[in-house]
């Protein structure tokens, strides 16, 4: 597969092992140079811009993210579906009961902090 992918069979025909190794090295070098050029021209790889943006963004703690999801769920259930607070709290309680134990522990710590 690599022989046809790098066009090693069509560009070069020689029986000398040293010549074959030299040609393969040239082809790999050409491939590396083309890959670098392709990578530099893509918009996804604009230098260190991605890393600068990540450094500027504050990390959200796991508990805060979980609380944000639960609050959003409560708001959606209240506004869109128009359920009462008792039904919403029962749905949230069932949801929390269905979660794995390690997430329940995080949620219990979160409820103690609030």
N, C-alpha and C positions, 0 to 999 in steps of 0.2 A: 504494500500500500504506500509506504513512504517513497519508494522508488518512483512510482507514477505521480505522487503528489508533488514531489520536488523536481520532477521531470529529469531524473537522473538517467533514464534509459534513452531519451531522444537527443539530448544535447551532447552526449559524450559516449564514445565507443572506443575502448582501449582495453587491452588485456593486462596491462601492467598494474599491479596492485598499488604501487606508489602513486601512479597517475590517477587511479580511481579515488584514493584517499584525498589527494590534493583537490580534485574536482568536487568531491563531496564537501570538503571544507569550504571551498569557494561558494558552493550553492547554499550551505548553511549560513555563511556570513551574509550572503545576499538576502536570505530570508530574514535574518535578524535585523538587518538595516531597513528592509521594507516594513517589518513589523513595528519598529521604532517610529518610522515616519508615519505609518498609519495611526499609531497610538497618539502621536503628537498632534495630528490633524483632527482627531475626534473631539467633539465638544464635551464629552463626559470626562475627559482627562485634561482639564485646564490646570495643569500644574498642581500646586498645593491649595487651590481654591476650596476644594472639598474639605480638606483638613482644617483650613482657617475657619470655615463655617461651622464645622463640628466643634472646634475649640471655643467659639463664641457662644454656642448654644449651651444652655444650662441643662444638665442631666436631670431627668425627673426620677425621683425615687420610686421604687416598686409600689410602695403603699400609696403614694400620691396618685400614681397612674391608676391603680385599682379603685381608689376613692373617686377619681374623676369619671371612670367608666360607670360606676354604680350611680353617681349623681346624674350623669347624662341619661342613664336608663330610667331613673325616677322621673326626670323632666319629660322625657318622651312619653312615658306611660301616663303622666298627668295631663300633658298638653294635647297629644295626638289621639290617644285612646280614651282619655277622660275617665280614668279609673279613680276610685276613692283612695285615700291614703292608707286605709286598712288593707285593701286588696293589694296595693303596691308593696306595702311592707311585708305582706304574706308572700308575694312573688319573690321579693328580694331575699327573704328568709329561706325559701325553698332553693333559690339559686345558690345561696351561700352554703346550704347543707349539701348540695351536689358537688361542691368544689373539693379538690384534693386537700388533704390534711395540712400540708405545708402552706397552702394559700389561706386556709382558715386561720392558722396561727398568725399570719401576717395581718389578717383582717381583725382578729381579736386585739392585737397590739394597737392597731389603728383606732379601734373604737374606744380603747382605754385612753388614748392620747387626746381624743376629741372631747 
